[in-house]
Amino acid sequence: MKLIIPGTPIAKGRPRLSKWGTYTPEKTVNYETLIKELFIISNQKKLEGALVLVAKAYFPITKSTSKKNRAKMISGEIHHTKKPDYDNVAKIIGDALNGLAYDDDSQIVDGRLIKSYSEEPRLEIEITKIAT
């Protein structure tokens, strides 16, 4: 299963507390909804068994970046070491695809997230079943 989410990757936000109870930040809800909708539109089937998830998060390069550093970012010489944290990006993927791409994200037994720069920010997700 492959899926590409256009735009800057978003990390899973922490639940917030208010006097009315706990709520999930709107930015998190919107991004999870986008992932869900794009999965549904892609007409892919639910996977069963043990799964491997590999995600590549491509973040935008700021306009103030020099041409020299921009070239290094695109080639992979300069890595994306800023926020969001890799685990929070992986968490939003796992939660968004729960019940759609798989029954539960506990089926993911191996996972990897690669953070890079690109002039086309996006999130590429690939989930495969482990051959038995």
Order of alpha helices (4+ residues) and beta strands (2+ residues): beta-beta-beta-alpha-beta-alpha-alpha-beta-beta
